[in-house]
Structure formats: structure tokens, C-alpha cells
Amino acid sequence: MATKIIRSILRCKTNNFILKRWESSEKRVTVYDPFVTIPKKNKSSYLEAIKMYEAKTDFRRRGHVEFIYAALARMQEFGVQKDLDVYKALVDILPKGKFIPQNIFQAEFMHYPKQQQCTVDLLEQMEDNHVIPDTEMEQMLLNIFGRRGIPLRKFWRMMYWMPKFKNLSPWYLPDELPKDTLELAILAIQRITSVDAETRVDIWQTEEIEASLDKTWVVSAQSDAQKVLLAEQPLEEPLTVRGPFFVYLRDQVVNYFILFGKIRPEHVDNKDPDDVSNIEKPIGIPGVIGQSTLPATKCTVHEQDDGTIVSICATGTSSRDSLLSWIRLLEKYGNPLLSKIPVIFTLTAPSTDVSLQETQPAIKESKIATS
Amino acid sequence: MSSAGRARFYGQLDTRVPKDGRIKKAGYCAMRSKRIRKSFKRECTFNWNLYNTLVLKVRGDGRSYLLNISCEGYYDITWNDIYHYVLYTRGGPYWQIAKIPFSKFILGSKGRVQDKQNRMRLDRVTHFGISCGDKIEGPFDLEIEYVDVPEQKFVYFKDGIMEVWRVPMSQSAISNLLRIVRSGVE
């Protein structure tokens, strides 16, 4: 019924004022996102954007919840997601005193639920990025939401559990991982070889070997037990270099390679225990020095089911040439047997060489129009 | 199965969030044991009353994995109660033996750590599982040789029982222990 009237009006093509309402509007609402327009994305420009919002003459601060959500979403681009000051600046936007419940009903029914939920999401993002808040933040939340607020409950939970979980890892890693790949490789190799306390981690440069094509560093780890195991390897059987395997250091990945030898043959002890004709002198009696070779049975942690780990390394470029230099450097620094034993390189292709088939390609985010 | 003949929990974690408006975070992978059953497919629970540690021999890739023990109850509020423990792996080709007492597990419901922590109901354990959800994108790999609940030795004395741990003891610790046992025996 209404459509018939509209159609009749439109067909008359009168310049009616009412008609204007039904015209299709070519104007669209443009979204202004202050975080997109900033050219240089770092902490100071992020804080400036927040200050610009706070400095607006409109004391009502309209849309502060939406602003906080937009700011939270953009933190990754600016690289400030692990920064406590930034989160505090965001919480500071909320007005103090206005959201505190005044009576029991307000306290019970989540006074200002949108703002409380927004702050809880902010705290949740802090928790995901492993940022532990402090008492200043507690004071701010107290002033904003009062003692009975949900964000404060979440804050107290965070302050109870996060310090407990912070240092659970037995392998210490600094809060800020080093950006340099050499330092990361050293940390990784130290972590991997923390099994054997006698391991020596050496850093060599491939320039020491004249025939090397790749000029890079090599971080190699070998313990005394491994040196002895290598010295006892049979000369005809080749050693294998396997890799690259990966190890995670929090969120960084380091590729490493392993030099595998053969497992020692099973030690068969056919001696009759009751035979007293040739008893050995036990170790510990002065004058009797114990054996300098390892005990005959498989006992070190380096001997595994598929081979004996003789050495581990990480190189700057994980290329075959740098691994060749690594073998030569190992030979130079204390393993003379390597010049005689053949070494086979069985390396899997690095993942960047293989193209990944994705069933659901990532959709690029369309850029929001800026005014 | 890995090349070394052990169980292998591996895959690729992708933290890209599917854009359907509902899901806020993504990227985790979990596996758990089947519910043990009695005859005629009746549901049953593990009874681990005699044990107090979990021992795992694993070979990881440096990532942290969650060990989940589920003791579902009868009431629907408790259906999502899982006891978690974060297992940090060393990475590298060396095996790692992790001995975790059950008291270190932390109660969470649907992943949220609860305020009131209870002791685990060891006589009603329904599932054991391992998950990887550390928000780091990339491949993960965990080789498991065994998961074991080893026998625990107890010393019975007059007022109760005491667990005995084989820990290298100092002289003072040994004398303390003897003093307690003697007082219990009397």
C-alpha cells in the first residue's frame, strides 16, 4: 500500500520535499580512524593519538568505548602491545568517579556494562601479551569502577596468577629476546644442550676455512663425552648430518643441525662371575687410576635409538656450504678423526622453497577510507 | 608415528581469526584419551588413588604444551573442569623426562583458571590429554615415548602415611626423618 503511493509520487516526478527522503543517497558515511592516518607507527605517535582524543573540547568524550576498542585492535601495528604505559593511557580515558555504583542495585547489576566489558577486554589483551599490571593501574581502576567492579576482580585475578606463571619455564629466557640471530642461536644451542653440563658452546667464523664459500658464523656445541664417542666411531661407516630441525625460543624459531654417528655395538659380557683367577683392582684404591674411556654399555644421553649425537650446530645461513665448513672447523678444533670418516649430508629442503597449498587464502583487509 | 617409533603430536598452529564476528581468538590444537569403558560400553574412570605423580618422556620443540587431566563430574557445571599443567619442552634431539605431581595441576573451567582451587579427584579421572595453544604461529612437534603414573612408595606409621621420595638427603634431613619415624612408631 505504501509502495503504491511512493511509486505514484515518484512517477509524477514532482519536486516534492517528501520525495527527497526516498531518493537514493550517493553520500556515504566515511569512517575516520585516527590510527590509520598516522604515518610513523611507534609508541609516541600512539600516545599522541590518545592525547588528541582526550584533548577534544567535548568533555563528554563520546564514543570512548569504541575508541578504546579501535585502539586495542591497532596495537599490533604500532608494536606497543607489550607496553604497560600504553594500556594505562588507554584506561585513563575513562572518567573517574562516574561509573562507581552508588547503591546495592547498581553494584549487583553491572553498572555501565559496556564500559566494564571494554575494560575487561583491555585487561584480557594485556594478559594475552604477558603484560603484568601494577598498583598504579589498580588505583586507576578503583577510581573508575570502584571496589565492586568486574574489571577490578579481573585485575586481582591477574595479579594473583600471572606472577606465579611468569617464570615457570626451567630454561631461562630474557623478557626481551635479542634481535640478533647469532645471540638467538647461542641461546637456542645452550638450551638444547643443557642436558649435558659438560657441553662447550663454541662460536666460529667460516672464514677460518679457506675453501668456504659462505662467510658466516657457526655456533657449535660438543661435550667431552661426545668427543670420546666420536673418537671411537668406526672409520668405514659414514656420519650423517641431519637437519634442519627447529627449536622455539618463545616466539622465535632457530634452525639447527645434528651430526649423527653410529651406535656402539652391544656389549656382551661373557665373563664368568665366579672366576677368581683374574680379579681387577677396583677404582678408588690409591695407585689405581680408573679407565679413561667410557663404560662399555650404552649410557650417555647422547646415544639414542637412531644414532649417537656427536655434535649440534646452528649456522648463520643454513646452507650446505656452511655445514661443510662446520665439519672442517670441528675437525680443526679437537676431532682429528673427522678428516678420515666420510660424512653424508641428508638435509630436508627448507620450508621456504616449497610452496604451501592453502585451502582458504587469507583475505586482505580492505583499507578504511580516511577523510 | 615418528621415525623413531614413538607417538608424535604435530601440526601447524595458525592464529588467523576466522572472520565471522563471533570468534575472537584462534589457534590451538588438542588431543585427549578416549573414555575408558567397562563391559557393555559402560563409562568408567581411572582410579589413580595410589599414585601422585605423572611421568612423561617427551621430545619437544621448545614450545610449551598443556597437559590436561579431566575429572568430569556428574553435575553439568563441572563438565568443563580440566586440571592444567604447562609443560615446557627443551627442544632439541634429547629426551626429557618430566615428573609432575598431581598437586601442581591447576583447575580451570573452559580454560579460565578458577578462583577456588580444589584437589583433583584422583579416583574419578576420565581423560588425559595434551594440547598446544601458546598463541605462537607455526609448526609444532611433540614426540611422546611414554606417559606413566608410577608407583609411589609409602611409609606407614602410627598417625598416618608418609610418601617416600628418593631425593639425595643431607645429614640433617636424614636425622629429621628418623626422628619423625621413631616418634610415629612409638
Boltz contact constraints between the chains, C-beta under 6 A:
constraints:
  - contact:
      token1: [A, 161]
      token2: [B, 113]
      max_distance: 6.0
  - contact:
      token1: [A, 168]
      token2: [B, 86]
      max_distance: 6.0
  - contact:
      token1: [A, 169]
      token2: [B, 88]
      max_distance: 6.0
  - contact:
      token1: [A, 192]
      token2: [B, 91]
      max_distance: 6.0
  - contact:
      token1: [A, 192]
      token2: [B, 92]
      max_distance: 6.0
  - contact:
      token1: [A, 195]
      token2: [B, 94]
      max_distance: 6.0
  - contact:
      token1: [A, 247]
      token2: [B, 61]
      max_distance: 6.0
  - contact:
      token1: [A, 247]
      token2: [B, 62]
      max_distance: 6.0
  - contact:
      token1: [A, 247]
      token2: [B, 91]
      max_distance: 6.0
  - contact:
      token1: [A, 248]
      token2: [B, 61]
      max_distance: 6.0
  - contact:
      token1: [A, 248]
      token2: [B, 62]
      max_distance: 6.0
  - contact:
      token1: [A, 248]
      token2: [B, 63]
      max_distance: 6.0
  - contact:
      token1: [A, 251]
      token2: [B, 136]
      max_distance: 6.0
  - contact:
      token1: [A, 258]
      token2: [B, 93]
      max_distance: 6.0
  - contact:
      token1: [A, 301]
      token2: [B, 94]
      max_distance: 6.0
  - contact:
      token1: [A, 305]
      token2: [B, 4]
      max_distance: 6.0
  - contact:
      token1: [A, 306]
      token2: [B, 4]
      max_distance: 6.0
  - contact:
      token1: [A, 309]
      token2: [B, 93]
      max_distance: 6.0
